[in-house]
């Protein structure tokens, strides 16, 4: 399982990091775990599935 940081997810989705943090807070993108600083880490497969779903629904 590959993990992605908030910044990596933001770059992949083409949004700002604050938006990724909000998606995590709203449980729209669920973090797999947290790093030593308490920041969320996301499963790469979950991020890809979220991007596909968001594109089908009209975009991010």
Secondary structure, 3 states (H helix, E strand, C coil): CCEECHHHHHHHHCCCHHHHHHHHHCCCCCCCEECCCCCEEEEHHHHHHHHHHHHHCCCC
